[in-house]
Amino acid sequence: MFTDAIEIAVAVVGLGLVALSVRQGRAKGWAASLQMAAGGFLLMGASAIGIVGFVVGLVFSPLAWIGVGMLALAGILFATGQKLEAPSGAKAKRTDEVGAASGSAGEVSAGKGKSKASSGDSEFDDIEAILRKHGIE
C-alpha cells in the first residue's frame, strides 16, 4: 500500500515534468525541454515496471540496512588487512639496505660505483646527485 502510493506519486511527478517540458519548449526552445521530457518519461516508466517499489522496499527494510552495514564492515576489514600486510618486495628491499649499511666502507663504495656505472642516463645521474646531497642513498 505504502509503496503503491510512492509509485503513483513518482509517476505524477514524471507526468508533471513532461507537461512542464512542453510549456518550456514553447517558451525557451526544444533542446532542454526534450531532456526534461525524457526525465519525466523515465520516472513514469520506473514506477510502471516496479523499480520505485523495489527501491522503496530496500530503503525501508531494516534487514537490508543490516546487510549494508555488514558489507561496509567487510570492506573496512579488508582494507585494514591490506594496509597492515607489508608487500614482500619491501621486506626484501629493507634487508638489502640493512646489509649494505652494515658492510664495510669498501663494499659500500664499490656498490655505489656499480650503480653509477650502470646508469647511463643523465637524468638518473642528476637525481642520484640530488639524493646524495640530501643524504639519501
Residue pairs with C-beta under 8 A, 6 or more apart in sequence:
2 56
2 60
3 52
3 53
3 56
3 57
4 53
6 52
6 53
6 56
7 47
7 50
7 52
7 53
7 56
8 47
10 43
10 44
10 46
10 47
10 52
11 43
11 44
11 47
11 48
13 40
13 43
14 39
14 40
14 41
14 42
14 43
14 44
14 45
14 47
15 40
15 44
16 40
17 36
17 37
17 39
17 40
17 43
18 36
18 37
18 40
18 41
18 44
20 36
20 40
21 33
21 34
21 36
21 37
21 40
22 33
22 37
24 32
24 33
24 36
25 33
25 34
46 52
47 53
57 64
58 64
100 107
100 108
100 111
101 108
103 111
112 137
115 128
116 125
116 128
119 125
119 128
131 137
